[in-house]
Amino acid sequence: MKNQAMFVDREQELAFLQRVLQRRKPGPAQLLLLYGRRRVGKSSLLMHWVAQSGLPSTYWTAEKEPAALQRRKLYAALVGLPLQQAPIFGSWAEVWDAVAILLAGKRHILVLDELPYIMEADPAALSALQHAWDRHFQHMEVVLALCGSQIRVMEGIQGSQSPLFGRLTGRWYLQPLPFSALHSFFPTWSVEERIAAYALVGGVPAYLGWLDAELSLVANIREVILDPGSMFGAEPAFLLYDEVREPQPHLAILKALGAGAHTLEALAQATIISKTHLSAYLSRLQDLKLVERRLPATIPPAAQLNSRKGRYHLSDAYFRFYFRFLAPYHDRLVSAPQVVLQQIQANLRAFVGQTAFEELSRRWVSEQAQAGVLPLTPAQVGSHWSRTVQVDVVAPDWQNRKILLGECKWTADELDRKVVRELVETKTPRLLADLPNGGAGWTVTYAYFTRSGFTSEARHEAQRHGAILVDAAQLGAELG
């Protein structure tokens, strides 16, 4: 049976929203902004919060339709009238005046979901809301929550050029769920399967809900993700077409990233887009949180801004999976899904190791450092690459000249002594050479992360160097 819609985790977000209701400053009236990528659970969170509050509330979602119809639908929802009986308003100013009269002296939560659709239908809508806030709502008992999925638009609302600048009393960018939440979706799956699922869809609640907890991961790929009518197949284009006016060049860049092009030069060659235009498109994709520019963790903070060593990567887990495995075989998904499945099965282990397992290993280091368990306090946790060496987990403590170096192996075999020695004897000197002053005087802590445990020889060798050993079971248990 497929997962039903689930409300998981989100304690921190609910606590924030609950505090909003208890605030008396700057007044009982509150103007909130909650945004995040599509499918991340914004509406579920707000509905859950509204239901828990016990307060009178109105939850209204805008659609892509004329502004006059939007205004009429909002007022009909607020007063509980059939649409045909609701008045027709000539402007948003008229609606807000009517709403202010309706809610005068009342404690009421009003949620406006898909706010960008309102702004698209009437560019003056936000200014009208600003005037209504200044004249009416800030002096009332109203809690007004604005919600939307178009990240660029929602972040623009917070900017100095926005009519609402300086008026928001709270904001929250809703992130995907953490890895620990996957246990609630797939309670019978092994930690290895959950890590692999995290590599495929990340922590996006809707995607997790589309998978079937009673099937294995491979069966889900075959029967759910590769199903010709599955939402998974249409999702990337759907998200992109909703966000950008020129989807084709953006799609070309995403496909090139999925195929392994990570530098400006490689992307320009793969997409046949000039570097000037490419930079603009990449900037847009970064704004949308679909692409990120990574730097080697060994570059000092002061040098990061001007570094030319950056590489571009897909930051959304499902986009990584889709553009690595599905986009190249788009024409064969219907006619020959078995061929696509074979490609996925042949390369999935390496994909999981290079994405989710490495990311979770770095997150484990970050959390252990924050807990004060490690013998260093790293400024960041990332990876390192150069012409001579690549290291999966790198956590430099610049102030104390300490560094953690980690190796990740997502294989069915136990990690052996050769891997331990290679990091210590070969990779470490090369990485230290890339640090300022050749890494002189730095203290190194080693960590090894593995899916299947360690041979006795590897444990003995690691013990000689005081290394930290973490297997998948421990990783899953401690990333809670």
C-alpha positions in Angstrom: 0.0 0.0 0.0 1.3 3.5 -0.8 2.1 5.9 1.9 -0.8 8.0 2.8 -0.3 11.8 3.2 1.9 12.0 6.3 2.7 14.8 8.6 6.2 14.0 9.9 8.8 15.9 12.0 8.3 19.7 11.6 8.5 20.2 15.4 10.8 23.2 15.0 8.5 24.9 12.4 5.4 24.3 14.5 7.1 25.7 17.5 7.9 28.9 15.5 4.3 29.2 14.3 3.0 28.7 17.7 5.2 31.4 19.1 3.8 33.7 16.5 0.3 33.3 17.9 1.6 34.2 21.4 3.4 37.3 20.4 2.2 40.7 21.6 4.9 42.6 19.8 4.9 44.5 17.5 1.2 43.8 18.1 -1.2 40.9 18.2 -1.4 41.3 14.4 1.3 39.2 12.6 2.4 39.2 8.9 4.2 35.9 8.1 6.0 34.6 5.0 6.5 30.9 4.6 8.0 29.6 1.4 9.9 26.7 -0.1 10.1 24.5 -3.2 7.0 22.7 -4.4 6.1 19.4 -2.7 8.1 20.3 0.4 5.0 20.3 2.7 4.1 24.0 3.1 0.4 23.6 2.8 0.4 20.6 5.1 2.4 22.4 7.7 0.1 25.5 7.7 -3.1 23.4 7.7 -1.7 21.4 10.7 -0.8 24.6 12.5 -4.2 26.2 11.8 -6.0 23.1 13.0 -3.9 22.9 16.2 -4.4 26.6 17.0 -8.1 26.3 17.7 -8.6 29.8 16.3 -11.1 30.8 13.6 -9.2 30.6 10.3 -9.5 30.8 6.5 -7.2 28.9 4.3 -7.4 30.1 0.7 -5.2 29.0 -2.3 -4.9 31.2 -5.3 -5.1 29.7 -8.8 -3.8 30.9 -12.2 -7.0 32.9 -13.1 -8.1 36.5 -13.6 -7.6 38.8 -10.6 -11.3 39.6 -10.3 -12.1 35.9 -9.9 -9.4 35.5 -7.4 -10.8 38.3 -5.3 -14.3 37.0 -5.4 -13.1 33.5 -4.4 -11.1 34.8 -1.5 -14.0 36.7 -0.1 -16.4 33.8 -0.7 -14.1 31.5 1.3 -13.8 34.1 4.1 -17.5 34.6 4.6 -18.5 31.0 3.7 -20.7 31.9 0.7 -21.2 30.1 -2.6 -19.1 31.8 -5.2 -22.1 33.0 -7.2 -23.4 34.9 -4.1 -20.1 36.7 -3.3 -19.7 40.3 -4.5 -17.4 41.2 -7.3 -14.6 43.6 -6.4 -13.0 46.0 -8.8 -9.6 46.0 -7.0 -7.6 44.4 -4.2 -8.0 47.6 -2.2 -11.8 47.0 -2.1 -11.4 43.4 -1.0 -9.1 44.3 1.9 -11.4 47.1 3.0 -14.2 44.6 3.1 -12.0 42.0 4.9 -11.0 44.6 7.5 -14.6 45.3 8.3 -15.4 41.6 8.4 -12.6 40.7 10.8 -12.6 43.9 13.0 -12.2 42.9 16.7 -11.7 39.2 15.9 -8.7 36.9 16.3 -8.4 35.2 12.9 -5.8 33.4 10.9 -5.9 34.1 7.2 -3.6 32.0 5.0 -3.0 33.1 1.4 -1.4 30.2 -0.4 0.3 30.5 -3.9 0.7 34.2 -3.4 2.8 34.5 -6.7 -0.3 33.7 -8.7 -2.1 36.7 -7.1 0.9 38.9 -8.0 1.0 37.5 -11.5 -2.7 38.3 -12.2 -2.4 41.8 -10.7 1.0 43.4 -10.2 -0.6 46.0 -7.9 -1.9 43.3 -5.5 1.1 43.5 -3.2 0.9 47.3 -2.9 -2.7 47.0 -2.1 -1.9 44.5 0.7 0.8 46.8 2.0 -1.7 49.7 2.3 -4.3 47.5 3.9 -1.7 46.3 6.4 -0.7 49.9 7.2 -4.2 51.2 7.5 -6.1 48.2 9.0 -4.5 44.9 9.7 -1.5 45.9 11.8 -3.9 47.4 14.3 -6.1 44.3 14.5 -6.0 40.8 15.8 -5.4 39.2 12.4 -2.6 36.7 11.7 -1.9 36.9 8.0 0.3 34.1 6.6 1.6 34.4 3.0 2.7 31.2 1.3 4.2 30.4 -2.1 6.4 28.0 -4.0 8.1 30.3 -6.5 11.2 30.9 -4.6 12.5 33.9 -6.5 9.2 35.7 -6.1 8.9 34.9 -2.4 12.4 36.0 -1.7 11.8 39.2 -3.7 8.9 40.0 -1.3 11.5 40.4 1.4 13.7 42.8 -0.5 14.0 46.5 -0.1 12.1 47.1 -3.4 9.1 45.2 -2.2 6.0 47.0 -0.9 6.0 44.7 2.2 9.7 45.5 3.0 10.0 46.1 6.8 6.5 44.9 7.5 6.9 41.2 7.9 7.0 40.0 11.5 8.2 36.5 10.7 9.6 34.4 7.8 10.5 30.7 7.4 12.1 29.0 4.4 10.8 25.4 4.6 13.5 22.8 4.0 13.0 19.1 3.0 12.8 16.7 5.8 16.0 15.3 7.4 17.1 11.8 6.7 15.8 10.6 10.1 12.2 11.3 9.0 12.5 8.5 6.4 12.0 5.9 9.1 8.4 7.1 9.6 7.7 6.6 5.9 9.5 3.2 5.6 9.6 1.6 9.0 10.4 -1.9 7.7 13.2 -0.9 5.3 16.8 -1.4 6.2 19.0 1.6 6.8 20.8 0.8 3.5 17.4 1.0 1.6 16.5 4.3 3.4 19.9 5.8 2.4 19.4 4.7 -1.2 15.8 6.2 -1.1 17.3 9.4 0.3 19.7 9.5 -2.7 16.7 9.1 -5.1 14.2 11.6 -3.6 15.8 13.4 -0.7 13.5 14.5 2.1 10.7 16.0 0.0 7.5 14.7 1.7 5.4 14.4 -1.4 8.0 12.2 -3.2 8.4 10.0 -0.1 4.6 9.7 -0.1 4.5 8.6 -3.7 6.7 5.6 -3.0 5.2 2.4 -1.7 6.5 1.4 1.7 5.4 -2.2 1.2 7.6 -2.7 -1.9 11.4 -2.9 -2.0 13.3 0.1 -3.3 14.1 -1.7 -6.6 10.4 -2.6 -7.0 9.5 1.1 -6.3 11.9 2.2 -9.1 10.4 -0.4 -11.5 6.7 0.0 -10.6 6.4 3.5 -9.3 9.2 5.8 -10.6 9.4 4.2 -14.1 5.6 3.9 -14.5 4.8 5.9 -17.7 2.0 7.7 -16.0 4.0 8.5 -12.8 4.2 12.0 -11.5 7.9 11.4 -11.1 8.4 11.5 -14.9 6.8 14.9 -15.3 8.0 16.6 -12.1 11.3 18.3 -13.2 9.7 20.0 -16.2 6.6 20.9 -14.2 8.7 22.6 -11.5 10.9 24.4 -14.1 8.1 25.6 -16.3 6.5 27.2 -13.3 9.6 29.1 -12.3 11.4 30.3 -15.5 10.3 32.0 -18.7 13.0 30.2 -20.8 12.8 26.5 -19.6 14.7 25.0 -22.6 18.2 26.4 -21.8 17.7 25.7 -18.1 16.8 22.1 -18.9 19.8 21.8 -21.1 22.1 22.9 -18.2 20.4 20.4 -15.8 20.8 17.6 -18.3 24.5 18.5 -18.7 25.0 18.5 -14.9 23.3 15.2 -14.7 25.6 13.8 -17.3 28.7 14.9 -15.3 29.6 18.4 -16.6 30.5 20.5 -13.6 32.7 23.4 -14.7 31.7 26.4 -16.8 33.9 25.1 -19.7 32.3 21.6 -19.6 28.8 23.1 -19.4 29.4 25.5 -22.2 30.6 22.7 -24.4 27.7 20.4 -23.5 24.9 23.0 -23.9 26.4 25.2 -26.6 25.5 28.2 -24.5 28.0 31.1 -24.2 29.6 31.5 -20.8 28.0 34.9 -20.4 24.5 33.6 -20.8 25.5 30.4 -19.0 26.4 32.3 -15.9 23.0 34.0 -15.9 21.1 30.8 -16.2 23.2 29.1 -13.5 22.5 32.1 -11.2 18.8 31.6 -11.8 19.0 27.9 -11.0 21.0 28.7 -7.9 18.3 31.1 -6.8 15.8 28.3 -7.3 17.9 26.0 -5.0 18.2 23.5 -7.8 21.9 24.0 -8.4 24.8 24.9 -6.1 28.3 26.0 -6.6 30.8 24.0 -4.5 34.3 24.9 -3.5 37.0 22.6 -2.1 36.8 22.8 1.7 40.5 23.5 1.8 40.1 27.0 0.4 40.4 29.6 3.3 37.2 31.6 3.9 38.9 34.8 2.9 39.7 33.4 -0.6 36.4 31.7 -1.3 34.6 34.7 -2.8 37.2 35.0 -5.7 38.1 31.4 -6.1 37.9 29.9 -9.6 37.9 26.4 -8.4 34.1 26.1 -8.0 32.1 23.3 -9.6 28.4 23.3 -10.2 26.2 20.4 -8.9 22.5 19.6 -8.8 21.5 20.2 -5.2 18.0 18.6 -5.4 18.2 14.9 -4.8 15.4 13.9 -7.2 16.8 16.2 -9.9 20.2 14.4 -9.5 18.5 11.0 -10.0 16.3 12.1 -12.8 18.9 13.9 -14.9 21.4 11.1 -14.3 19.2 8.1 -15.1 15.9 9.1 -16.6 16.4 12.2 -18.8 19.0 10.5 -21.1 16.5 7.7 -21.8 13.4 9.9 -22.0 12.3 8.3 -25.3 12.7 4.8 -24.0 10.8 5.2 -20.7 7.6 4.0 -22.3 8.9 1.7 -25.0 11.7 0.0 -23.1 11.5 0.6 -19.4 13.5 -2.6 -18.7 16.5 -1.1 -20.4 16.3 2.0 -18.2 15.9 -0.2 -15.1 19.0 -2.2 -16.0 21.0 1.0 -16.4 19.8 2.2 -13.0 20.6 -1.1 -11.3 24.0 -1.2 -12.8 25.0 2.2 -11.6 22.8 2.8 -8.5 25.4 1.7 -6.0 28.0 4.2 -7.2 25.3 6.9 -7.4 24.2 6.4 -3.8 27.7 6.4 -2.6 28.7 9.6 -4.4 25.5 11.5 -3.3 23.5 10.5 -0.3 26.1 8.5 1.6 28.8 11.1 1.3 26.4 13.9 2.2 25.1 12.0 5.2 28.7 11.3 6.3 29.5 15.0 6.1 26.3 15.8 8.0 27.3 13.2 10.7 30.7 15.0 11.1 29.0 18.4 11.3 26.5 17.2 14.0 29.3 15.4 16.0 31.3 18.6 15.9 28.4 20.7 17.1 27.9 18.2 20.0 31.5 18.7 21.0 32.4 15.0 20.4 35.2 15.6 17.9 38.7 17.0 18.8 38.2 20.0 16.5 35.6 22.7 15.7 35.4 22.9 11.9 34.2 26.0 10.2 32.6 23.9 7.5 32.4 20.3 6.3 32.8 19.6 2.6 35.1 17.7 0.3 38.4 18.3 -1.5 39.4 17.9 -5.1 42.5 19.0 -7.1 44.6 17.7 -9.9 46.4 15.3 -7.5 43.8 14.1 -4.9 40.2 13.8 -4.0 38.9 13.3 -0.5 35.2 12.7 0.3 34.9 14.4 3.7 37.1 17.4 4.7 36.4 19.5 7.9 39.0 22.2 8.5 39.4 24.0 11.8 41.3 27.0 10.5 41.7 28.7 13.9 43.4 25.7 15.5 45.1 24.2 12.4 43.2 20.9 12.8 41.5 19.0 10.0 39.3 15.9 9.7 39.7 13.8 6.6 37.2 11.1 5.8 36.8 8.3 3.2 33.4 6.9 2.2 32.8 3.4 0.7 29.4 2.3 -0.3 30.2 -1.3 -1.3 28.9 -4.7 -0.3 32.4 -5.7 0.9 33.9 -4.7 4.2 36.3 -1.8 4.0 39.9 -3.2 4.0 43.2 -2.0 5.3 44.3 -0.7 1.9 41.7 2.0 2.0 42.8 3.1 5.5 46.4 3.3 4.4 45.8 5.1 1.2 44.0 8.0 3.0 46.8 8.3 5.6 49.9 7.7 3.4 48.9 8.9 -0.1 46.0 11.3 0.0 46.8 13.2 3.2 50.2 14.6 2.1 48.7 15.7 -1.2 45.8 17.4 0.4 48.0 19.1 3.0 50.1 20.4 0.2 47.0 22.2 -1.1 46.5 24.1 2.2 48.1 27.5 2.9 51.9 27.1 3.7 51.7 23.5 2.6 49.7 22.4 5.6 52.7 22.8 8.0 51.7 22.3 11.6 48.3 20.8 11.0 46.9 18.0 13.1 44.8 15.4 11.2 41.9 13.3 12.5 40.8 10.4 10.3 37.3 9.0 9.7 36.1 6.1 7.6 32.4 5.6 6.6 31.3 2.3 5.2 28.1 0.5 4.2 29.2 -3.0 5.3 31.7 -2.6 8.2 35.4 -3.1 8.4 37.8 -6.0 8.1 39.8 -6.8 11.3 43.0 -5.7 9.5 41.3 -2.3 8.7 40.2 -1.9 12.3 43.7 -2.6 13.5 45.3 -0.2 11.1 42.7 2.5 11.8 43.3 2.1 15.5 47.0 2.9 15.0 46.0 6.3 13.7 43.2 7.0 16.2 40.7 6.9 13.3 36.9 7.1 13.7 35.0 4.2 12.2 31.3 4.6 11.3 29.2 2.0 9.4 25.7 2.6 7.9 23.9 1.3 10.9 25.6 3.7 13.2 25.2 6.5 10.7 21.5 5.9 10.5 21.0 5.6 14.2 23.0 8.8 15.1 21.6 11.1 12.4 18.4 11.4 14.3 
